Amino acid sequence: MGRRKSKRKPPARRKIIENMEKQFNCPFCNHEKSCDVVIDKRKNVGRITCRVCKEYFQTPIISLSDPVDVYNDWIDACEQIN
């Protein structure tokens, strides 16, 4: 008597990890991907600048902060003023 034939499962697919964006839409001039984020971990400061309208924002960061966190702080500050 023989053994039953084993059914092989296909190998699991790896999930593709997408990098987070460092360019965002400007809330003032509404240009797409015109704002660049620079994070200075030594000074614990995140800066975001629009290349079109030259709008500028700076915020304190922690070691876990990402560019999207700086952008969200900027949007929150804009909403708080208005």
N, CA, C and O atoms as a Maestro MAE file, in Angstrom:
{
 s_m_m2io_version
 :::
 2.0.0
}

f_m_ct {
 s_m_title
 :::
 protein
 m_atom[328] {
  # First column is atom index #
  i_m_mmod_type
  r_m_x_coord
  r_m_y_coord
  r_m_z_coord
  i_m_residue_number
  s_m_chain_name
  s_m_pdb_residue_name
  s_m_pdb_atom_name
  i_m_atomic_number
  :::
  1 25 0.834 -1.166 0.000 1 A "MET " " N  " 7
  2 3 0.000 0.000 0.000 1 A "MET " " CA " 6
  3 2 0.884 1.236 0.000 1 A "MET " " C  " 6
  4 15 1.937 1.267 0.637 1 A "MET " " O  " 8
  5 25 0.435 2.262 -0.729 2 A "GLY " " N  " 7
  6 3 1.206 3.497 -0.852 2 A "GLY " " CA " 6
  7 2 0.621 4.624 -0.019 2 A "GLY " " C  " 6
  8 15 -0.490 4.538 0.504 2 A "GLY " " O  " 8
  9 25 1.384 5.649 0.079 3 A "ARG " " N  " 7
  10 3 0.922 6.826 0.813 3 A "ARG " " CA " 6
  11 2 0.055 7.703 -0.084 3 A "ARG " " C  " 6
  12 15 0.125 7.625 -1.310 3 A "ARG " " O  " 8
  13 25 -0.743 8.519 0.538 4 A "ARG " " N  " 7
  14 3 -1.531 9.478 -0.229 4 A "ARG " " CA " 6
  15 2 -0.627 10.610 -0.712 4 A "ARG " " C  " 6
  16 15 0.340 10.984 -0.049 4 A "ARG " " O  " 8
  17 25 -0.958 11.128 -1.852 5 A "LYS " " N  " 7
  18 3 -0.177 12.204 -2.421 5 A "LYS " " CA " 6
  19 2 -0.474 13.497 -1.639 5 A "LYS " " C  " 6
  20 15 -1.634 13.866 -1.457 5 A "LYS " " O  " 8
  21 25 0.582 14.174 -1.184 6 A "SER " " N  " 7
  22 3 0.387 15.397 -0.393 6 A "SER " " CA " 6
  23 2 0.090 16.574 -1.312 6 A "SER " " C  " 6
  24 15 0.624 16.673 -2.417 6 A "SER " " O  " 8
  25 25 -0.753 17.442 -0.843 7 A "LYS " " N  " 7
  26 3 -1.095 18.635 -1.606 7 A "LYS " " CA " 6
  27 2 -0.201 19.782 -1.133 7 A "LYS " " C  " 6
  28 15 -0.210 20.157 0.039 7 A "LYS " " O  " 8
  29 25 0.566 20.324 -2.067 8 A "ARG " " N  " 7
  30 3 1.451 21.435 -1.732 8 A "ARG " " CA " 6
  31 2 0.687 22.753 -1.841 8 A "ARG " " C  " 6
  32 15 -0.060 22.980 -2.793 8 A "ARG " " O  " 8
  33 25 0.890 23.601 -0.859 9 A "LYS " " N  " 7
  34 3 0.307 24.927 -0.892 9 A "LYS " " CA " 6
  35 2 1.254 25.849 -1.660 9 A "LYS " " C  " 6
  36 15 2.472 25.702 -1.562 9 A "LYS " " O  " 8
  37 25 0.712 26.788 -2.417 10 A "PRO " " N  " 7
  38 3 1.591 27.731 -3.118 10 A "PRO " " CA " 6
  39 2 2.289 28.629 -2.095 10 A "PRO " " C  " 6
  40 15 1.742 28.881 -1.022 10 A "PRO " " O  " 8
  41 25 3.493 29.114 -2.419 11 A "PRO " " N  " 7
  42 3 4.206 29.977 -1.471 11 A "PRO " " CA " 6
  43 2 3.441 31.275 -1.233 11 A "PRO " " C  " 6
  44 15 2.787 31.803 -2.131 11 A "PRO " " O  " 8
  45 25 3.537 31.767 -0.023 12 A "ALA " " N  " 7
  46 3 2.837 32.998 0.335 12 A "ALA " " CA " 6
  47 2 3.459 34.174 -0.398 12 A "ALA " " C  " 6
  48 15 4.680 34.265 -0.521 12 A "ALA " " O  " 8
  49 25 2.603 35.084 -0.891 13 A "ARG " " N  " 7
  50 3 3.093 36.266 -1.582 13 A "ARG " " CA " 6
  51 2 3.517 37.319 -0.566 13 A "ARG " " C  " 6
  52 15 2.871 37.511 0.464 13 A "ARG " " O  " 8
  53 25 4.595 37.980 -0.875 14 A "ARG " " N  " 7
  54 3 5.056 39.046 -0.004 14 A "ARG " " CA " 6
  55 2 4.288 40.326 -0.309 14 A "ARG " " C  " 6
  56 15 4.001 40.637 -1.465 14 A "ARG " " O  " 8
  57 25 3.966 41.051 0.735 15 A "LYS " " N  " 7
  58 3 3.288 42.322 0.558 15 A "LYS " " CA " 6
  59 2 4.319 43.368 0.147 15 A "LYS " " C  " 6
  60 15 5.421 43.424 0.693 15 A "LYS " " O  " 8
  61 25 3.945 44.186 -0.814 16 A "ILE " " N  " 7
  62 3 4.832 45.241 -1.268 16 A "ILE " " CA " 6
  63 2 4.687 46.433 -0.320 16 A "ILE " " C  " 6
  64 15 3.586 46.941 -0.105 16 A "ILE " " O  " 8
  65 25 5.797 46.862 0.231 17 A "ILE " " N  " 7
  66 3 5.797 47.983 1.150 17 A "ILE " " CA " 6
  67 2 6.064 49.249 0.342 17 A "ILE " " C  " 6
  68 15 7.099 49.372 -0.314 17 A "ILE " " O  " 8
  69 25 5.128 50.183 0.397 18 A "GLU " " N  " 7
  70 3 5.280 51.431 -0.328 18 A "GLU " " CA " 6
  71 2 5.897 52.478 0.594 18 A "GLU " " C  " 6
  72 15 5.537 52.578 1.767 18 A "GLU " " O  " 8
  73 25 6.826 53.252 0.054 19 A "ASN " " N  " 7
  74 3 7.437 54.321 0.817 19 A "ASN " " CA " 6
  75 2 6.449 55.468 0.987 19 A "ASN " " C  " 6
  76 15 5.622 55.732 0.114 19 A "ASN " " O  " 8
  77 25 6.550 56.140 2.122 20 A "MET " " N  " 7
  78 3 5.676 57.273 2.372 20 A "MET " " CA " 6
  79 2 6.164 58.465 1.566 20 A "MET " " C  " 6
  80 15 7.361 58.613 1.321 20 A "MET " " O  " 8
  81 25 5.245 59.300 1.163 21 A "GLU " " N  " 7
  82 3 5.576 60.451 0.346 21 A "GLU " " CA " 6
  83 2 6.262 61.534 1.170 21 A "GLU " " C  " 6
  84 15 6.032 61.663 2.372 21 A "GLU " " O  " 8
  85 25 7.113 62.312 0.492 22 A "LYS " " N  " 7
  86 3 7.755 63.451 1.115 22 A "LYS " " CA " 6
  87 2 7.321 64.751 0.455 22 A "LYS " " C  " 6
  88 15 7.759 65.831 0.852 22 A "LYS " " O  " 8
  89 25 6.462 64.648 -0.553 23 A "GLN " " N  " 7
  90 3 5.939 65.831 -1.218 23 A "GLN " " CA " 6
  91 2 4.417 65.824 -1.085 23 A "GLN " " C  " 6
  92 15 3.765 64.792 -1.246 23 A "GLN " " O  " 8
  93 25 3.869 67.008 -0.785 24 A "PHE " " N  " 7
  94 3 2.448 67.103 -0.507 24 A "PHE " " CA " 6
  95 2 1.834 68.272 -1.256 24 A "PHE " " C  " 6
  96 15 2.546 69.095 -1.833 24 A "PHE " " O  " 8
  97 25 0.508 68.341 -1.245 25 A "ASN " " N  " 7
  98 3 -0.224 69.440 -1.860 25 A "ASN " " CA " 6
  99 2 -0.211 70.642 -0.920 25 A "ASN " " C  " 6
  100 15 -0.334 70.496 0.296 25 A "ASN " " O  " 8
  101 25 -0.062 71.826 -1.500 26 A "CYS " " N  " 7
  102 3 -0.024 73.048 -0.705 26 A "CYS " " CA " 6
  103 2 -1.449 73.497 -0.377 26 A "CYS " " C  " 6
  104 15 -2.276 73.596 -1.284 26 A "CYS " " O  " 8
  105 25 -1.758 73.773 0.896 27 A "PRO " " N  " 7
  106 3 -3.109 74.224 1.241 27 A "PRO " " CA " 6
  107 2 -3.374 75.677 0.853 27 A "PRO " " C  " 6
  108 15 -4.528 76.104 0.839 27 A "PRO " " O  " 8
  109 25 -2.333 76.442 0.540 28 A "PHE " " N  " 7
  110 3 -2.513 77.854 0.199 28 A "PHE " " CA " 6
  111 2 -2.666 78.069 -1.302 28 A "PHE " " C  " 6
  112 15 -3.602 78.740 -1.738 28 A "PHE " " O  " 8
  113 25 -1.751 77.505 -2.101 29 A "CYS " " N  " 7
  114 3 -1.819 77.733 -3.553 29 A "CYS " " CA " 6
  115 2 -2.441 76.554 -4.302 29 A "CYS " " C  " 6
  116 15 -2.666 76.655 -5.508 29 A "CYS " " O  " 8
  117 25 -2.722 75.453 -3.632 30 A "ASN " " N  " 7
  118 3 -3.383 74.268 -4.183 30 A "ASN " " CA " 6
  119 2 -2.622 73.588 -5.320 30 A "ASN " " C  " 6
  120 15 -3.231 72.899 -6.138 30 A "ASN " " O  " 8
  121 25 -1.309 73.769 -5.386 31 A "HIS " " N  " 7
  122 3 -0.511 73.037 -6.360 31 A "HIS " " CA " 6
  123 2 -0.236 71.641 -5.821 31 A "HIS " " C  " 6
  124 15 -0.022 71.459 -4.623 31 A "HIS " " O  " 8
  125 25 -0.244 70.659 -6.716 32 A "GLU " " N  " 7
  126 3 -0.021 69.282 -6.293 32 A "GLU " " CA " 6
  127 2 1.472 68.994 -6.161 32 A "GLU " " C  " 6
  128 15 2.265 69.365 -7.026 32 A "GLU " " O  " 8
  129 25 1.840 68.339 -5.082 33 A "LYS " " N  " 7
  130 3 3.208 67.904 -4.800 33 A "LYS " " CA " 6
  131 2 4.213 69.037 -4.918 33 A "LYS " " C  " 6
  132 15 5.280 68.874 -5.511 33 A "LYS " " O  " 8
  133 25 3.868 70.186 -4.350 34 A "SER " " N  " 7
  134 3 4.767 71.331 -4.395 34 A "SER " " CA " 6
  135 2 5.434 71.601 -3.051 34 A "SER " " C  " 6
  136 15 6.325 72.446 -2.971 34 A "SER " " O  " 8
  137 25 5.030 70.913 -2.009 35 A "CYS " " N  " 7
  138 3 5.589 71.125 -0.678 35 A "CYS " " CA " 6
  139 2 6.574 70.014 -0.339 35 A "CYS " " C  " 6
  140 15 6.243 68.829 -0.391 35 A "CYS " " O  " 8
  141 25 7.790 70.422 0.010 36 A "ASP " " N  " 7
  142 3 8.837 69.479 0.392 36 A "ASP " " CA " 6
  143 2 9.039 69.510 1.897 36 A "ASP " " C  " 6
  144 15 9.000 70.575 2.513 36 A "ASP " " O  " 8
  145 25 9.256 68.336 2.492 37 A "VAL " " N  " 7
  146 3 9.461 68.221 3.929 37 A "VAL " " CA " 6
  147 2 10.915 67.850 4.194 37 A "VAL " " C  " 6
  148 15 11.466 66.941 3.572 37 A "VAL " " O  " 8
  149 25 11.524 68.574 5.134 38 A "VAL " " N  " 7
  150 3 12.881 68.282 5.579 38 A "VAL " " CA " 6
  151 2 12.819 68.044 7.082 38 A "VAL " " C  " 6
  152 15 12.302 68.873 7.831 38 A "VAL " " O  " 8
  153 25 13.350 66.903 7.516 39 A "ILE " " N  " 7
  154 3 13.344 66.563 8.935 39 A "ILE " " CA " 6
  155 2 14.777 66.588 9.445 39 A "ILE " " C  " 6
  156 15 15.645 65.883 8.929 39 A "ILE " " O  " 8
  157 25 15.016 67.410 10.465 40 A "ASP " " N  " 7
  158 3 16.328 67.513 11.089 40 A "ASP " " CA " 6
  159 2 16.242 66.841 12.455 40 A "ASP " " C  " 6
  160 15 15.740 67.423 13.417 40 A "ASP " " O  " 8
  161 25 16.737 65.613 12.522 41 A "LYS " " N  " 7
  162 3 16.616 64.825 13.763 41 A "LYS " " CA " 6
  163 2 17.536 65.354 14.855 41 A "LYS " " C  " 6
  164 15 17.236 65.204 16.040 41 A "LYS " " O  " 8
  165 25 18.667 65.980 14.469 42 A "ARG " " N  " 7
  166 3 19.587 66.507 15.482 42 A "ARG " " CA " 6
  167 2 18.962 67.676 16.241 42 A "ARG " " C  " 6
  168 15 19.103 67.784 17.459 42 A "ARG " " O  " 8
  169 25 18.266 68.555 15.504 43 A "LYS " " N  " 7
  170 3 17.649 69.724 16.123 43 A "LYS " " CA " 6
  171 2 16.205 69.473 16.528 43 A "LYS " " C  " 6
  172 15 15.569 70.339 17.128 43 A "LYS " " O  " 8
  173 25 15.678 68.285 16.201 44 A "ASN " " N  " 7
  174 3 14.289 67.916 16.494 44 A "ASN " " CA " 6
  175 2 13.301 68.919 15.905 44 A "ASN " " C  " 6
  176 15 12.383 69.392 16.576 44 A "ASN " " O  " 8
  177 25 13.523 69.230 14.616 45 A "VAL " " N  " 7
  178 3 12.678 70.194 13.919 45 A "VAL " " CA " 6
  179 2 12.290 69.628 12.569 45 A "VAL " " C  " 6
  180 15 13.121 69.057 11.863 45 A "VAL " " O  " 8
  181 25 11.014 69.787 12.207 46 A "GLY " " N  " 7
  182 3 10.539 69.424 10.879 46 A "GLY " " CA " 6
  183 2 10.122 70.685 10.142 46 A "GLY " " C  " 6
  184 15 9.402 71.521 10.689 46 A "GLY " " O  " 8
  185 25 10.582 70.826 8.876 47 A "ARG " " N  " 7
  186 3 10.272 72.015 8.081 47 A "ARG " " CA " 6
  187 2 9.558 71.596 6.805 47 A "ARG " " C  " 6
  188 15 9.911 70.594 6.181 47 A "ARG " " O  " 8
  189 25 8.557 72.369 6.427 48 A "ILE " " N  " 7
  190 3 7.857 72.127 5.176 48 A "ILE " " CA " 6
  191 2 7.785 73.458 4.434 48 A "ILE " " C  " 6
  192 15 7.429 74.486 5.008 48 A "ILE " " O  " 8
  193 25 8.135 73.419 3.131 49 A "THR " " N  " 7
  194 3 8.193 74.626 2.316 49 A "THR " " CA " 6
  195 2 7.519 74.364 0.979 49 A "THR " " C  " 6
  196 15 7.717 73.311 0.374 49 A "THR " " O  " 8
  197 25 6.720 75.326 0.516 50 A "CYS " " N  " 7
  198 3 6.105 75.238 -0.801 50 A "CYS " " CA " 6
  199 2 7.047 75.879 -1.821 50 A "CYS " " C  " 6
  200 15 7.537 76.988 -1.609 50 A "CYS " " O  " 8
  201 25 7.294 75.184 -2.918 51 A "ARG " " N  " 7
  202 3 8.179 75.702 -3.956 51 A "ARG " " CA " 6
  203 2 7.513 76.770 -4.801 51 A "ARG " " C  " 6
  204 15 8.209 77.569 -5.428 51 A "ARG " " O  " 8
  205 25 6.198 76.811 -4.839 52 A "VAL " " N  " 7
  206 3 5.485 77.746 -5.702 52 A "VAL " " CA " 6
  207 2 5.214 79.068 -4.977 52 A "VAL " " C  " 6
  208 15 5.618 80.129 -5.452 52 A "VAL " " O  " 8
  209 25 4.533 79.007 -3.831 53 A "CYS " " N  " 7
  210 3 4.153 80.233 -3.127 53 A "CYS " " CA " 6
  211 2 5.104 80.583 -1.979 53 A "CYS " " C  " 6
  212 15 4.894 81.585 -1.295 53 A "CYS " " O  " 8
  213 25 6.141 79.777 -1.759 54 A "LYS " " N  " 7
  214 3 7.171 80.035 -0.739 54 A "LYS " " CA " 6
  215 2 6.613 80.067 0.681 54 A "LYS " " C  " 6
  216 15 7.205 80.684 1.567 54 A "LYS " " O  " 8
  217 25 5.489 79.414 0.899 55 A "GLU " " N  " 7
  218 3 4.927 79.318 2.252 55 A "GLU " " CA " 6
  219 2 5.812 78.378 3.067 55 A "GLU " " C  " 6
  220 15 6.344 77.407 2.529 55 A "GLU " " O  " 8
  221 25 5.971 78.659 4.358 56 A "TYR " " N  " 7
  222 3 6.936 77.952 5.203 56 A "TYR " " CA " 6
  223 2 6.299 77.616 6.540 56 A "TYR " " C  " 6
  224 15 5.555 78.419 7.103 56 A "TYR " " O  " 8
  225 25 6.598 76.416 7.048 57 A "PHE " " N  " 7
  226 3 6.101 76.018 8.368 57 A "PHE " " CA " 6
  227 2 7.166 75.178 9.055 57 A "PHE " " C  " 6
  228 15 7.846 74.372 8.420 57 A "PHE " " O  " 8
  229 25 7.302 75.376 10.353 58 A "GLN " " N  " 7
  230 3 8.291 74.643 11.148 58 A "GLN " " CA " 6
  231 2 7.616 74.155 12.414 58 A "GLN " " C  " 6
  232 15 6.836 74.880 13.032 58 A "GLN " " O  " 8
  233 25 7.921 72.913 12.801 59 A "THR " " N  " 7
  234 3 7.298 72.332 13.983 59 A "THR " " CA " 6
  235 2 8.292 71.432 14.712 59 A "THR " " C  " 6
  236 15 9.163 70.837 14.078 59 A "THR " " O  " 8
  237 25 8.174 71.325 16.033 60 A "PRO " " N  " 7
  238 3 9.032 70.378 16.764 60 A "PRO " " CA " 6
  239 2 8.592 68.943 16.495 60 A "PRO " " C  " 6
  240 15 7.403 68.671 16.327 60 A "PRO " " O  " 8
  241 25 9.555 68.031 16.456 61 A "ILE " " N  " 7
  242 3 9.264 66.627 16.177 61 A "ILE " " CA " 6
  243 2 9.900 65.757 17.243 61 A "ILE " " C  " 6
  244 15 10.707 66.216 18.051 61 A "ILE " " O  " 8
  245 25 9.513 64.481 17.225 62 A "ILE " " N  " 7
  246 3 10.144 63.478 18.077 62 A "ILE " " CA " 6
  247 2 10.858 62.483 17.172 62 A "ILE " " C  " 6
  248 15 10.794 62.606 15.949 62 A "ILE " " O  " 8
  249 25 11.524 61.517 17.746 63 A "SER " " N  " 7
  250 3 12.322 60.577 16.954 63 A "SER " " CA " 6
  251 2 11.464 59.700 16.039 63 A "SER " " C  " 6
  252 15 11.975 59.174 15.050 63 A "SER " " O  " 8
  253 25 10.195 59.531 16.340 64 A "LEU " " N  " 7
  254 3 9.318 58.679 15.540 64 A "LEU " " CA " 6
  255 2 8.547 59.441 14.464 64 A "LEU " " C  " 6
  256 15 7.770 58.832 13.728 64 A "LEU " " O  " 8
  257 25 8.739 60.741 14.354 65 A "SER " " N  " 7
  258 3 7.977 61.556 13.410 65 A "SER " " CA " 6
  259 2 8.374 61.267 11.973 65 A "SER " " C  " 6
  260 15 9.538 61.004 11.672 65 A "SER " " O  " 8
  261 25 7.381 61.322 11.089 66 A "ASP " " N  " 7
  262 3 7.565 61.132 9.653 66 A "ASP " " CA " 6
  263 2 7.181 62.427 8.942 66 A "ASP " " C  " 6
  264 15 6.605 63.322 9.562 66 A "ASP " " O  " 8
  265 25 7.496 62.540 7.632 67 A "PRO " " N  " 7
  266 3 7.090 63.738 6.889 67 A "PRO " " CA " 6
  267 2 5.586 63.992 6.913 67 A "PRO " " C  " 6
  268 15 5.155 65.144 6.920 67 A "PRO " " O  " 8
  269 25 4.794 62.937 6.925 68 A "VAL " " N  " 7
  270 3 3.341 63.121 6.956 68 A "VAL " " CA " 6
  271 2 2.899 63.748 8.281 68 A "VAL " " C  " 6
  272 15 1.884 64.442 8.318 68 A "VAL " " O  " 8
  273 25 3.637 63.517 9.362 69 A "ASP " " N  " 7
  274 3 3.304 64.126 10.648 69 A "ASP " " CA " 6
  275 2 3.528 65.639 10.609 69 A "ASP " " C  " 6
  276 15 2.741 66.402 11.170 69 A "ASP " " O  " 8
  277 25 4.603 66.068 9.944 70 A "VAL " " N  " 7
  278 3 4.876 67.503 9.804 70 A "VAL " " CA " 6
  279 2 3.778 68.160 8.968 70 A "VAL " " C  " 6
  280 15 3.298 69.243 9.301 70 A "VAL " " O  " 8
  281 25 3.389 67.498 7.885 71 A "TYR " " N  " 7
  282 3 2.322 68.027 7.030 71 A "TYR " " CA " 6
  283 2 1.008 68.117 7.802 71 A "TYR " " C  " 6
  284 15 0.294 69.112 7.679 71 A "TYR " " O  " 8
  285 25 0.677 67.103 8.591 72 A "ASN " " N  " 7
  286 3 -0.561 67.125 9.380 72 A "ASN " " CA " 6
  287 2 -0.542 68.236 10.426 72 A "ASN " " C  " 6
  288 15 -1.567 68.868 10.680 72 A "ASN " " O  " 8
  289 25 0.627 68.479 11.038 73 A "ASP " " N  " 7
  290 3 0.732 69.588 11.986 73 A "ASP " " CA " 6
  291 2 0.479 70.921 11.290 73 A "ASP " " C  " 6
  292 15 -0.147 71.815 11.859 73 A "ASP " " O  " 8
  293 25 0.965 71.049 10.062 74 A "TRP " " N  " 7
  294 3 0.767 72.278 9.291 74 A "TRP " " CA " 6
  295 2 -0.712 72.482 8.972 74 A "TRP " " C  " 6
  296 15 -1.239 73.583 9.130 74 A "TRP " " O  " 8
  297 25 -1.374 71.427 8.527 75 A "ILE " " N  " 7
  298 3 -2.801 71.509 8.219 75 A "ILE " " CA " 6
  299 2 -3.600 71.832 9.474 75 A "ILE " " C  " 6
  300 15 -4.525 72.643 9.423 75 A "ILE " " O  " 8
  301 25 -3.260 71.212 10.596 76 A "ASP " " N  " 7
  302 3 -3.955 71.496 11.863 76 A "ASP " " CA " 6
  303 2 -3.766 72.945 12.282 76 A "ASP " " C  " 6
  304 15 -4.708 73.578 12.759 76 A "ASP " " O  " 8
  305 25 -2.542 73.486 12.107 77 A "ALA " " N  " 7
  306 3 -2.281 74.880 12.474 77 A "ALA " " CA " 6
  307 2 -3.068 75.825 11.572 77 A "ALA " " C  " 6
  308 15 -3.548 76.861 12.032 77 A "ALA " " O  " 8
  309 25 -3.203 75.479 10.294 78 A "CYS " " N  " 7
  310 3 -3.994 76.305 9.371 78 A "CYS " " CA " 6
  311 2 -5.464 76.308 9.760 78 A "CYS " " C  " 6
  312 15 -6.113 77.354 9.720 78 A "CYS " " O  " 8
  313 25 -5.988 75.169 10.130 79 A "GLU " " N  " 7
  314 3 -7.398 75.069 10.528 79 A "GLU " " CA " 6
  315 2 -7.644 75.778 11.849 79 A "GLU " " C  " 6
  316 15 -8.716 76.346 12.057 79 A "GLU " " O  " 8
  317 25 -6.658 75.751 12.748 80 A "GLN " " N  " 7
  318 3 -6.807 76.404 14.040 80 A "GLN " " CA " 6
  319 2 -6.853 77.926 13.875 80 A "GLN " " C  " 6
  320 15 -7.579 78.600 14.605 80 A "GLN " " O  " 8
  321 25 -6.086 78.475 12.925 81 A "ILE " " N  " 7
  322 3 -6.092 79.918 12.683 81 A "ILE " " CA " 6
  323 2 -7.420 80.339 12.074 81 A "ILE " " C  " 6
  324 15 -7.980 81.373 12.440 81 A "ILE " " O  " 8
  325 25 -7.918 79.538 11.148 82 A "ASN " " N  " 7
  326 3 -9.200 79.881 10.503 82 A "ASN " " CA " 6
  327 2 -10.305 79.389 11.371 82 A "ASN " " C  " 6
  328 15 -11.477 79.563 11.035 82 A "ASN " " O  " 8
  :::
 }
 m_bond[327] {
  # First column is bond index #
  i_m_from
  i_m_to
  i_m_order
  :::
  1 1 2 1
  2 2 3 1
  3 3 4 2
  4 3 5 1
  5 5 6 1
  6 6 7 1
  7 7 8 2
  8 7 9 1
  9 9 10 1
  10 10 11 1
  11 11 12 2
  12 11 13 1
  13 13 14 1
  14 14 15 1
  15 15 16 2
  16 15 17 1
  17 17 18 1
  18 18 19 1
  19 19 20 2
  20 19 21 1
  21 21 22 1
  22 22 23 1
  23 23 24 2
  24 23 25 1
  25 25 26 1
  26 26 27 1
  27 27 28 2
  28 27 29 1
  29 29 30 1
  30 30 31 1
  31 31 32 2
  32 31 33 1
  33 33 34 1
  34 34 35 1
  35 35 36 2
  36 35 37 1
  37 37 38 1
  38 38 39 1
  39 39 40 2
  40 39 41 1
  41 41 42 1
  42 42 43 1
  43 43 44 2
  44 43 45 1
  45 45 46 1
  46 46 47 1
  47 47 48 2
  48 47 49 1
  49 49 50 1
  50 50 51 1
  51 51 52 2
  52 51 53 1
  53 53 54 1
  54 54 55 1
  55 55 56 2
  56 55 57 1
  57 57 58 1
  58 58 59 1
  59 59 60 2
  60 59 61 1
  61 61 62 1
  62 62 63 1
  63 63 64 2
  64 63 65 1
  65 65 66 1
  66 66 67 1
  67 67 68 2
  68 67 69 1
  69 69 70 1
  70 70 71 1
  71 71 72 2
  72 71 73 1
  73 73 74 1
  74 74 75 1
  75 75 76 2
  76 75 77 1
  77 77 78 1
  78 78 79 1
  79 79 80 2
  80 79 81 1
  81 81 82 1
  82 82 83 1
  83 83 84 2
  84 83 85 1
  85 85 86 1
  86 86 87 1
  87 87 88 2
  88 87 89 1
  89 89 90 1
  90 90 91 1
  91 91 92 2
  92 91 93 1
  93 93 94 1
  94 94 95 1
  95 95 96 2
  96 95 97 1
  97 97 98 1
  98 98 99 1
  99 99 100 2
  100 99 101 1
  101 101 102 1
  102 102 103 1
  103 103 104 2
  104 103 105 1
  105 105 106 1
  106 106 107 1
  107 107 108 2
  108 107 109 1
  109 109 110 1
  110 110 111 1
  111 111 112 2
  112 111 113 1
  113 113 114 1
  114 114 115 1
  115 115 116 2
  116 115 117 1
  117 117 118 1
  118 118 119 1
  119 119 120 2
  120 119 121 1
  121 121 122 1
  122 122 123 1
  123 123 124 2
  124 123 125 1
  125 125 126 1
  126 126 127 1
  127 127 128 2
  128 127 129 1
  129 129 130 1
  130 130 131 1
  131 131 132 2
  132 131 133 1
  133 133 134 1
  134 134 135 1
  135 135 136 2
  136 135 137 1
  137 137 138 1
  138 138 139 1
  139 139 140 2
  140 139 141 1
  141 141 142 1
  142 142 143 1
  143 143 144 2
  144 143 145 1
  145 145 146 1
  146 146 147 1
  147 147 148 2
  148 147 149 1
  149 149 150 1
  150 150 151 1
  151 151 152 2
  152 151 153 1
  153 153 154 1
  154 154 155 1
  155 155 156 2
  156 155 157 1
  157 157 158 1
  158 158 159 1
  159 159 160 2
  160 159 161 1
  161 161 162 1
  162 162 163 1
  163 163 164 2
  164 163 165 1
  165 165 166 1
  166 166 167 1
  167 167 168 2
  168 167 169 1
  169 169 170 1
  170 170 171 1
  171 171 172 2
  172 171 173 1
  173 173 174 1
  174 174 175 1
  175 175 176 2
  176 175 177 1
  177 177 178 1
  178 178 179 1
  179 179 180 2
  180 179 181 1
  181 181 182 1
  182 182 183 1
  183 183 184 2
  184 183 185 1
  185 185 186 1
  186 186 187 1
  187 187 188 2
  188 187 189 1
  189 189 190 1
  190 190 191 1
  191 191 192 2
  192 191 193 1
  193 193 194 1
  194 194 195 1
  195 195 196 2
  196 195 197 1
  197 197 198 1
  198 198 199 1
  199 199 200 2
  200 199 201 1
  201 201 202 1
  202 202 203 1
  203 203 204 2
  204 203 205 1
  205 205 206 1
  206 206 207 1
  207 207 208 2
  208 207 209 1
  209 209 210 1
  210 210 211 1
  211 211 212 2
  212 211 213 1
  213 213 214 1
  214 214 215 1
  215 215 216 2
  216 215 217 1
  217 217 218 1
  218 218 219 1
  219 219 220 2
  220 219 221 1
  221 221 222 1
  222 222 223 1
  223 223 224 2
  224 223 225 1
  225 225 226 1
  226 226 227 1
  227 227 228 2
  228 227 229 1
  229 229 230 1
  230 230 231 1
  231 231 232 2
  232 231 233 1
  233 233 234 1
  234 234 235 1
  235 235 236 2
  236 235 237 1
  237 237 238 1
  238 238 239 1
  239 239 240 2
  240 239 241 1
  241 241 242 1
  242 242 243 1
  243 243 244 2
  244 243 245 1
  245 245 246 1
  246 246 247 1
  247 247 248 2
  248 247 249 1
  249 249 250 1
  250 250 251 1
  251 251 252 2
  252 251 253 1
  253 253 254 1
  254 254 255 1
  255 255 256 2
  256 255 257 1
  257 257 258 1
  258 258 259 1
  259 259 260 2
  260 259 261 1
  261 261 262 1
  262 262 263 1
  263 263 264 2
  264 263 265 1
  265 265 266 1
  266 266 267 1
  267 267 268 2
  268 267 269 1
  269 269 270 1
  270 270 271 1
  271 271 272 2
  272 271 273 1
  273 273 274 1
  274 274 275 1
  275 275 276 2
  276 275 277 1
  277 277 278 1
  278 278 279 1
  279 279 280 2
  280 279 281 1
  281 281 282 1
  282 282 283 1
  283 283 284 2
  284 283 285 1
  285 285 286 1
  286 286 287 1
  287 287 288 2
  288 287 289 1
  289 289 290 1
  290 290 291 1
  291 291 292 2
  292 291 293 1
  293 293 294 1
  294 294 295 1
  295 295 296 2
  296 295 297 1
  297 297 298 1
  298 298 299 1
  299 299 300 2
  300 299 301 1
  301 301 302 1
  302 302 303 1
  303 303 304 2
  304 303 305 1
  305 305 306 1
  306 306 307 1
  307 307 308 2
  308 307 309 1
  309 309 310 1
  310 310 311 1
  311 311 312 2
  312 311 313 1
  313 313 314 1
  314 314 315 1
  315 315 316 2
  316 315 317 1
  317 317 318 1
  318 318 319 1
  319 319 320 2
  320 319 321 1
  321 321 322 1
  322 322 323 1
  323 323 324 2
  324 323 325 1
  325 325 326 1
  326 326 327 1
  327 327 328 2
  :::
 }
}
